[in-house]
Amino acid sequence: MSGALKTQDAAAGDEILAATANGRVLAEDETFAGPAPDGAVADAASGEIVDPQADMPLLASPAESLLRFITCGSVDDGKSTLIGRLLFDTNSVFDDQLDTLKRDSKKFGTTGEDLDFALLVDGLSAEREQGITIDVAYRYFSTGKRAFIIADTPGHEQYTRNMATGASQAELAVILVDARKGILPQTRRHSFITSMVGIKSVIVAINKMDLVDFDEATFREIVKGYEAIRPSLGFTSVTYIPLSAKNGDNLASRSERAPWYEGPTLLEALERAEPETLQAGSPLFRLPVQWVNRPNLDFRGFCGTVAGGRVRKGDAVLSLPSRQRSHVRGIFGPNGEVEEAEDGEAITLTLTDEIDASRGDVIVREGDAIAPQTRLEAEILWMVDRPLIAGARVIAKLASAQAPATVRALREAIDIHSYQPRAANALLMNEIGRVTLAFDKPLVATTYGESRELGAFILIDQLTNETVALGIVTALPEAQTTLLGMPAAAPAAKGQPAAPRSALDRAKAEWLGPSLASDARRARGVTLFRGAAAVMMAVIALLLGLAVWQALILGVLDFVLRPYLRRLMVPAETEALPVDPTDVRDGAGI
C-alpha cells in the first residue's frame, strides 16, 4: 500500500514540474551536443545554435609550417622577457593569464610599475625569487602564417645542461646579446653548443637597445664582433636585429626609435625562416628496439620509433649486432596494422623468423652499411662539477642501448673564447672536449651528421646514476671489427705502422725500423740527425785527403747503411715498439 502511494506522489510531482518548466529550454536540452562556441547565437527561424566563427579562416597554417626554436644567451640578456612580450604582442595571452601577470608583476616583478613579461614563462618559485631561468620552458603560439614552439632555455652557467637539452630538438636559435655588455663567454658557449647539435640558422637579437638610446654604432660593433667568431661555428644563415624586449621595439612591430634599421622584425624573421638543419634520421630504415611485445604465444613484436627511412611489409631486414636476417611480416601503428611506416613513427614490427633481438638492438634494412662499434670519436659537453680525466668509467646510453664505457683518451678541449682546440688533462664543468670512447660491448652507432638518433648519446655516472655529459659522434673507426665471422678488416693496433702501399714506402719503413715508422715526428728528427752525421763524415774524409767524389760516396754510404748497422749491433733497442699504457688486451693483468 505504501509503495502505491509513493508512485502516486512521484507522478504528481512530475506533473507540477512539467507545468512550470520552460518548454523552449527543454527542447534545446534534448538537442544539446556540447557547449556552444564563444558568441554563438540561436537562428531566428530554426532555433538552432549557429557558430559565427564557422566560416572564419584558420589562424594557423598547416602543420608543416611548424617552427621549433630556442632562445639562448648569457644570464639576464632578456630571454624570458622576449618570449613573454612576443606572446603578448601576438595576442597569445588569455585574459586570466594577463590578470595573473598583473598581480605577479607587483609581487615578483623587476620592472617597477610595468608588466614583467618574463613571469609568463618563468613559472617555478625559485625562478621568480632569483629572477633567472632554471628549467627549459616550452611555449606555443601561432600567427596567420606559421605555428611556433619556443623553448626558453636558462642562461646561467650552472644550468648549461638544460640549454643543451632544449637546443637538441630545435631548428633555429634566437641568441640574445645585451647591448650594454656585448658578447660574453656564455654567449660564445651557447653559440658553440647550438652549432654542435646541428642548428644552422640563428637570429642574433641585440636586446636592451633602449638602454643605449638605440645607438647604431653600438649595434654595428656587436655585429662585427659576432661576425668574427661566426666562421668557427658553421652557421649558414645569421640575421641581426636590434630590439627592446621589454618595450616591444622591433619584436612584432617596427620601432620608430631605430629609423636606421631596415631589416625585418623578429616576428617577420621567424615567419620567413626556412632553417637548414640536420636531418632527423637517415634515409635508410633503422629501428632501435625499445621493447619486445609478447602478449601471448602467438605474437612477438619489436617496438620502437623509426629513426630513419621507410619500411614496408616483405622488406628484408637485419638485426644488429647479432646480424640475424629475416623479413617483415607485419607493421602495427597506434591504430592497428598498416602497410608501411616512416621516420618518426612509433611502430611494432613482426618478423617471419624467430630471431633473438632485445632492447638496445637495431633492426635495419639488409645491405645497410651501419655496424656495431666498440670505439668511436666524439665531442662531449661535461656537465658536473667534478672533472673528467682519461680512463674514467661511465655508462653510455645511445638510442635505446646502453653499455659500460671507458674514456680512453681526452684528446683536446675547446677554448670557448677562440673556439680553438687546446691540450687538456681534464675537462671541467661546462667545458667541451673531444674524446675517444670505448664500449664494453658493441653499440650500433653512426655519426651525428647522418642520424641524430644513432649519433647522439649521454654519459651516466655508474655510482650515482647522474647524467654527467652529453655528446655527439664525430667519427668512427676506418675499419670495422669482425663480428660473428663477418669479413671485415681489423684496425691496426696503436703504434703499429700501416701496411706499405708501394716499393718506396716499404724501403722507407725498412730503413726507419718499426719503432720510428709509427711516429712521424721522431722519424723526421732521426732522419735529420742521420743526414747531419753523413755530412760530417764526408767533411772528415776531405780533411784526411780523400777526393771530393770519394768523400761524397762515403757520406752517402754512411747515411744509407748507418740504421742497418745500428739494428745489427743493438736489435733489442731498435725493434721494440712503444707501449700504450692505456691499451689493455684480454687476459692482461691491470
C-alpha positions in Angstrom: 0.0 0.0 0.0 2.8 2.4 0.9 4.5 1.6 -2.5 1.5 2.7 -4.4 1.2 6.0 -2.5 4.9 6.8 -3.3 4.3 6.2 -7.0 1.3 8.5 -7.0 3.3 11.2 -5.2 6.1 11.0 -7.8 3.6 11.2 -10.7 2.0 14.3 -9.2 5.4 15.9 -8.7 6.3 15.3 -12.4 3.0 17.0 -13.5 3.8 20.1 -11.4 7.4 20.3 -12.8 6.1 19.9 -16.4 3.5 22.7 -15.9 6.1 25.2 -14.6 9.1 24.3 -16.9 10.3 26.4 -19.8 9.4 24.4 -22.9 12.0 26.1 -25.2 14.8 25.4 -22.8 13.8 21.7 -22.5 13.7 21.4 -26.3 17.2 22.8 -26.5 18.4 20.3 -23.9 17.1 17.4 -26.0 19.2 18.6 -29.0 22.3 19.6 -27.0 25.5 18.4 -28.5 28.1 20.2 -26.4 28.9 23.7 -25.3 28.3 26.5 -27.8 31.3 28.4 -29.2 32.0 31.9 -27.9 29.5 34.3 -29.3 27.1 31.6 -30.5 23.5 32.7 -31.2 20.3 30.9 -32.0 18.9 31.1 -35.5 15.6 33.0 -35.5 13.8 30.7 -37.9 15.0 27.2 -36.9 16.1 27.8 -33.3 19.4 26.0 -34.0 22.7 27.2 -32.5 24.9 29.0 -35.1 28.6 29.3 -34.8 29.7 32.7 -36.1 33.3 31.5 -36.4 32.5 28.6 -38.7 33.4 30.4 -41.9 36.4 32.2 -40.5 39.9 31.2 -41.8 42.2 29.1 -39.6 44.5 31.3 -37.5 47.5 28.9 -38.1 48.6 27.5 -41.4 49.1 23.7 -41.9 51.4 21.7 -39.5 54.3 21.6 -42.0 54.8 25.3 -41.3 55.7 24.5 -37.6 59.0 26.0 -36.5 60.8 24.9 -33.3 63.2 27.4 -32.0 65.0 28.3 -28.8 66.1 31.5 -27.1 69.6 31.3 -25.5 72.4 33.6 -24.5 74.0 34.8 -21.2 72.1 35.3 -18.0 70.0 38.5 -17.8 70.1 39.1 -21.5 66.3 39.1 -21.6 65.3 35.7 -23.0 62.2 35.1 -20.9 61.1 38.8 -21.3 61.4 38.5 -25.0 59.2 35.4 -25.2 56.6 36.9 -22.8 56.4 40.1 -24.8 56.2 38.1 -28.1 53.2 36.1 -26.7 51.6 39.4 -25.5 52.1 41.2 -28.8 50.7 38.2 -30.8 47.5 38.1 -28.6 48.5 34.6 -27.3 47.9 35.6 -23.6 44.5 34.8 -22.2 42.6 37.3 -20.0 43.0 35.3 -16.9 46.8 34.9 -17.6 47.0 38.7 -18.0 45.2 39.3 -14.7 47.6 36.8 -13.0 50.6 38.6 -14.7 49.5 41.9 -13.3 49.3 40.5 -9.8 52.6 38.7 -10.1 54.4 41.7 -11.5 53.6 43.6 -8.3 54.8 40.7 -6.2 57.8 39.3 -8.1 58.4 41.8 -10.9 61.7 43.6 -11.6 60.3 46.3 -13.9 58.8 48.7 -11.4 55.2 49.6 -12.3 55.4 47.9 -15.7 54.4 44.3 -16.5 57.2 41.8 -16.1 56.6 39.7 -19.2 59.3 37.2 -18.0 56.8 35.9 -15.4 54.7 34.5 -18.3 57.5 31.9 -18.8 59.3 31.6 -15.5 56.8 29.6 -13.5 59.0 27.9 -10.9 59.1 29.6 -7.5 62.9 29.5 -7.5 62.9 31.2 -10.8 60.7 34.1 -9.6 62.6 34.5 -6.4 66.0 34.7 -8.1 64.9 36.3 -11.3 66.6 33.8 -13.5 65.5 30.9 -15.7 66.4 27.4 -14.4 64.5 24.8 -16.3 63.6 24.7 -20.0 60.1 26.2 -20.5 58.1 25.4 -23.7 55.5 27.8 -25.0 53.2 27.5 -28.1 51.7 30.3 -30.2 50.8 30.9 -33.8 50.2 33.6 -36.3 48.3 33.7 -39.6 51.5 32.5 -41.4 53.0 29.9 -39.0 52.9 27.9 -35.8 55.7 28.0 -33.3 57.1 26.0 -30.4 59.5 28.1 -28.3 62.0 26.6 -25.8 63.1 29.2 -23.3 66.5 28.0 -22.0 68.5 29.2 -19.0 71.5 31.5 -19.5 73.1 30.8 -16.1 76.3 28.8 -16.5 75.2 26.4 -13.8 72.3 25.3 -16.0 74.1 24.9 -19.3 73.0 21.3 -19.4 69.3 22.4 -19.7 70.2 24.8 -22.5 71.8 21.9 -24.4 68.7 19.8 -23.9 66.4 22.4 -25.4 68.8 23.0 -28.3 68.9 19.3 -29.3 65.3 19.5 -30.6 65.3 22.9 -32.2 65.6 24.0 -35.8 66.6 27.6 -35.2 68.1 29.6 -32.4 67.5 33.2 -31.2 70.7 34.2 -29.5 70.3 37.2 -27.3 73.1 39.8 -26.6 72.8 42.6 -24.1 73.6 45.8 -26.0 75.4 47.2 -22.9 77.6 44.1 -22.3 78.3 42.8 -25.8 79.3 39.2 -26.5 80.0 37.4 -23.2 81.7 34.0 -22.6 78.3 32.3 -22.1 77.1 33.8 -25.4 80.1 32.1 -27.1 79.4 28.8 -25.2 75.7 28.8 -26.2 76.6 29.6 -29.8 79.1 26.7 -29.9 76.6 24.3 -28.3 74.0 25.5 -30.8 76.3 24.7 -33.7 77.4 21.4 -32.1 73.9 20.0 -32.1 73.4 20.8 -35.7 71.5 24.1 -35.8 72.5 26.1 -38.9 70.2 29.1 -38.8 70.3 31.7 -36.0 68.9 35.1 -35.2 71.2 37.3 -33.1 68.8 39.6 -31.2 70.7 42.5 -29.8 68.4 43.3 -26.8 68.1 46.3 -24.4 68.8 48.8 -27.2 66.6 51.3 -25.3 69.3 51.4 -22.6 71.8 52.7 -25.2 69.4 55.0 -26.9 69.2 52.7 -30.0 72.8 53.8 -30.9 73.6 52.4 -34.3 77.3 52.3 -33.6 76.8 50.0 -30.7 74.7 47.7 -32.8 77.3 47.6 -35.6 80.1 46.9 -33.1 78.3 43.9 -31.7 77.5 42.6 -35.3 81.2 43.0 -36.1 82.2 41.0 -33.0 79.9 38.2 -33.8 80.9 38.0 -37.4 84.5 37.5 -36.2 83.5 34.3 -34.4 80.9 33.1 -37.0 83.4 31.2 -39.3 84.2 28.8 -36.4 80.5 28.0 -35.8 79.4 26.8 -39.2 76.1 28.8 -39.3 74.7 29.1 -42.8 72.2 31.9 -42.0 72.6 34.7 -39.4 70.2 37.6 -39.0 70.9 40.6 -36.7 68.0 42.5 -35.2 68.2 45.5 -32.7 65.3 45.4 -30.3 63.9 46.0 -26.8 62.1 43.0 -25.5 60.6 45.0 -22.6 59.1 47.7 -24.7 58.3 45.6 -27.8 60.6 47.5 -30.2 61.2 45.5 -33.4 59.5 42.5 -31.9 56.1 42.2 -33.5 56.1 45.7 -34.9 58.7 48.0 -36.3 60.2 50.6 -33.9 60.3 54.3 -34.8 63.3 54.6 -32.4 65.6 52.9 -34.8 65.0 54.5 -38.2 68.4 53.4 -39.4 67.4 49.7 -39.2 65.8 48.5 -42.4 65.7 44.7 -41.7 62.8 42.6 -40.5 61.2 42.5 -37.1 61.8 39.4 -35.0 58.4 38.0 -35.8 58.8 38.6 -39.5 62.2 36.9 -39.4 60.7 33.9 -37.7 57.7 33.7 -40.1 60.1 33.8 -43.1 62.8 31.5 -41.8 63.5 28.3 -43.7 66.2 26.8 -41.5 68.7 24.4 -42.8 69.1 21.7 -40.2 70.5 18.2 -39.9 68.0 15.5 -41.0 66.2 13.9 -38.0 67.1 10.5 -39.3 69.0 8.6 -42.0 67.2 7.9 -45.4 67.9 4.3 -44.6 65.4 2.4 -42.4 66.6 1.9 -38.8 64.5 0.9 -35.8 66.1 0.9 -32.3 64.3 -1.7 -30.4 62.8 -0.2 -27.2 60.6 -3.2 -26.1 59.8 -6.7 -27.1 56.0 -7.1 -27.1 55.0 -10.7 -26.2 51.3 -10.6 -25.1 50.7 -14.3 -25.9 52.4 -17.3 -27.5 51.3 -16.3 -31.0 52.6 -12.8 -31.1 56.1 -11.4 -30.8 56.7 -7.8 -31.9 59.6 -5.4 -31.7 58.5 -1.9 -30.6 60.3 1.4 -31.2 60.3 4.7 -33.0 61.6 4.6 -36.6 65.0 6.5 -36.6 65.2 6.8 -40.4 63.8 5.8 -43.8 60.7 3.8 -44.5 59.8 0.1 -44.0 57.2 -2.0 -45.8 55.8 -5.5 -45.5 58.1 -8.1 -47.0 61.3 -6.0 -46.7 64.5 -7.9 -45.9 65.9 -6.8 -42.6 68.9 -7.4 -40.4 69.1 -7.3 -36.6 72.3 -5.7 -35.2 74.6 -6.6 -33.6 73.7 -10.3 -34.0 73.3 -9.9 -37.8 70.4 -12.3 -38.0 68.3 -12.0 -41.1 64.6 -12.0 -41.6 61.7 -10.4 -43.4 58.9 -8.0 -42.2 55.7 -9.9 -41.7 53.6 -7.1 -40.2 53.7 -3.5 -39.2 51.4 -2.2 -36.4 50.8 1.5 -35.6 48.7 3.2 -32.9 45.5 2.5 -34.9 46.3 -1.1 -36.0 48.1 -2.8 -38.8 49.5 -0.7 -41.6 51.3 -1.4 -44.9 54.3 0.9 -44.3 55.8 3.2 -41.7 58.4 6.0 -42.0 60.8 8.2 -40.0 59.4 9.3 -36.6 56.5 6.9 -36.4 56.1 4.6 -33.3 55.5 1.1 -34.5 55.6 -2.6 -33.6 57.3 -4.8 -36.1 56.7 -8.6 -36.5 59.1 -10.8 -38.5 58.8 -14.0 -40.4 61.6 -15.7 -38.4 62.1 -16.1 -34.6 65.3 -14.1 -34.3 66.9 -13.1 -31.0 66.6 -9.3 -30.6 66.0 -7.3 -27.4 66.1 -3.7 -26.1 69.1 -1.9 -27.5 69.4 -3.8 -30.7 68.7 -2.1 -34.0 66.7 -3.5 -36.9 67.9 -2.2 -40.3 67.3 -2.9 -43.9 69.5 -5.6 -45.3 72.6 -4.1 -47.0 72.8 -1.1 -44.7 76.5 -0.2 -44.0 75.9 0.8 -40.4 77.6 -1.5 -38.0 78.2 -2.1 -34.2 81.0 -0.1 -32.8 83.3 -0.7 -29.8 85.2 2.5 -30.2 84.4 6.0 -31.6 85.4 9.6 -31.5 83.0 12.2 -30.0 82.5 15.7 -28.8 81.1 16.0 -25.4 79.7 18.7 -23.0 80.8 17.8 -19.5 78.0 18.9 -17.1 79.1 18.2 -13.5 81.4 19.9 -11.1 83.9 17.1 -10.8 86.5 16.9 -13.6 86.6 14.3 -16.3 90.0 12.6 -16.9 91.2 9.9 -19.3 90.4 6.4 -18.1 87.1 7.4 -16.4 84.4 4.7 -16.3 80.9 5.6 -17.3 77.7 4.2 -18.7 77.0 5.3 -22.3 73.3 5.4 -23.4 72.9 5.7 -27.2 69.3 5.5 -28.6 67.7 2.6 -26.6 71.0 0.8 -25.9 73.4 1.3 -23.0 76.8 -0.2 -22.1 79.6 0.4 -19.7 82.3 2.5 -21.4 85.8 4.0 -20.8 87.0 7.4 -21.8 90.2 6.0 -23.5 91.6 9.4 -24.4 90.9 13.1 -23.7 92.3 14.4 -27.0 91.7 18.1 -26.6 89.4 20.7 -25.1 87.7 23.6 -27.0 88.7 27.1 -25.9 85.4 28.9 -25.5 86.9 32.3 -26.3 88.7 31.4 -29.6 87.0 28.1 -30.4 90.4 26.6 -31.0 91.4 23.2 -29.6 94.0 23.0 -26.8 95.7 20.2 -24.9 93.9 19.2 -21.7 94.5 16.7 -18.9 91.0 17.2 -17.5 87.6 18.5 -18.6 85.9 20.8 -16.1 82.2 21.6 -15.7 80.6 23.1 -18.9 83.7 22.6 -20.9 83.5 21.0 -24.3 86.1 18.4 -25.3 86.9 15.7 -27.9 87.3 12.2 -26.6 87.8 8.6 -27.6 85.2 6.3 -26.1 85.5 2.5 -25.9 82.4 0.4 -25.1 82.5 -2.9 -23.2 80.0 -4.3 -25.7 79.3 -3.2 -29.3 76.7 -0.5 -29.8 75.1 0.4 -33.2 76.2 3.9 -33.9 76.8 6.3 -36.7 77.9 10.0 -37.0 75.6 12.7 -35.7 75.5 14.3 -39.2 74.0 11.1 -40.6 71.5 10.4 -37.8 70.5 12.3 -34.7 69.0 9.2 -33.1 72.0 6.9 -33.6 74.7 9.6 -33.4 73.9 11.2 -30.0 74.4 9.8 -26.6 74.6 10.7 -22.9 77.1 9.5 -20.3 75.9 8.4 -16.9 77.8 8.1 -13.6 78.0 4.4 -12.6 77.6 5.1 -8.9 75.1 8.0 -8.6 73.2 7.4 -11.9 73.6 11.1 -12.7 73.9 12.3 -16.2 77.4 13.7 -16.5 77.8 14.5 -20.2 76.0 14.6 -23.5 77.8 14.0 -26.7 77.7 13.5 -30.5 79.6 11.0 -32.6 82.0 12.8 -34.9 84.0 9.9 -36.4 84.0 6.1 -36.5 87.0 3.7 -36.9 88.1 3.4 -40.5 87.9 -0.4 -40.3 85.1 -2.3 -38.7 86.0 -5.2 -36.4 84.8 -8.7 -37.3 81.5 -9.8 -35.7 80.3 -13.4 -35.8 82.6 -14.3 -38.6 81.5 -11.5 -40.9 84.5 -10.3 -43.0 85.9 -7.0 -42.1 89.4 -5.5 -41.9 90.7 -5.4 -38.4 92.1 -2.0 -37.3 95.8 -1.7 -36.8 97.0 -1.7 -33.2 98.0 1.6 -31.8 101.6 2.3 -32.5 101.9 -0.3 -35.3 102.6 1.1 -38.8 100.1 0.6 -41.6 101.0 -1.8 -44.4 103.2 0.0 -47.0 101.5 0.7 -50.3 104.5 0.9 -52.6 108.1 -0.2 -53.0 109.3 3.2 -51.8 107.1 3.0 -48.7 108.4 -0.5 -48.0 112.0 0.7 -48.3 111.3 3.7 -46.1 109.7 1.5 -43.4 112.6 -0.9 -43.6 115.2 1.9 -43.3 113.4 3.6 -40.4 112.5 0.4 -38.5 109.1 -0.4 -36.9 109.6 1.9 -33.9 110.3 5.0 -35.9 107.9 4.2 -38.8 105.0 4.5 -36.4 105.9 8.0 -35.2 106.3 10.7 -37.9 107.7 13.3 -35.6 110.5 11.0 -34.3 111.2 9.7 -37.8 111.7 13.3 -39.1 114.1 14.1 -36.3 116.2 10.9 -36.7 116.4 11.4 -40.4 117.8 14.9 -40.0 120.3 13.6 -37.4 121.5 10.9 -39.8 121.9 13.4 -42.6 124.0 15.7 -40.4 126.2 12.7 -39.4 126.7 11.8 -43.1 127.8 15.3 -43.9 130.2 15.3 -41.0 131.7 12.0 -42.3 132.2 13.5 -45.7 133.9 16.6 -44.3 136.3 14.4 -42.2 137.1 12.4 -45.3 138.0 15.5 -47.2 140.3 16.7 -44.3 142.0 13.3 -44.4 142.9 13.8 -48.1 140.2 11.9 -50.0 139.0 13.2 -53.3 135.6 15.1 -53.3 133.8 12.2 -55.1 135.2 9.7 -52.7 134.1 11.8 -49.7 130.6 12.1 -51.2 130.3 8.3 -51.7 131.4 7.8 -48.1 128.8 10.2 -46.8 126.0 8.6 -48.8 127.0 5.1 -47.7 127.1 6.3 -44.1 123.6 7.8 -44.4 122.1 4.6 -46.0 123.9 1.9 -44.0 124.0 3.5 -40.5 120.5 2.4 -39.4 121.1 -1.2 -40.6 124.5 -1.2 -38.7 122.8 0.0 -35.5 120.0 -2.5 -35.9 122.6 -5.3 -36.3 124.5 -4.2 -33.2 121.6 -3.5 -30.8 118.4 -5.2 -32.1 116.5 -5.2 -28.8 116.7 -1.4 -28.6 115.7 -0.6 -32.2 113.0 -3.2 -32.8 110.9 -2.6 -29.7 107.5 -0.9 -30.4 106.3 1.8 -28.0 103.8 0.5 -25.5 100.5 2.3 -24.9 99.8 2.0 -21.1 96.0 2.6 -21.7 95.7 -0.2 -24.2 94.7 -3.3 -22.3 94.1 -6.6 -24.0 92.1 -9.6 -23.0 93.8 -11.6 -20.3 96.2 -8.8 -19.3 96.6 -8.0 -15.6 95.7 -4.5 -14.5 
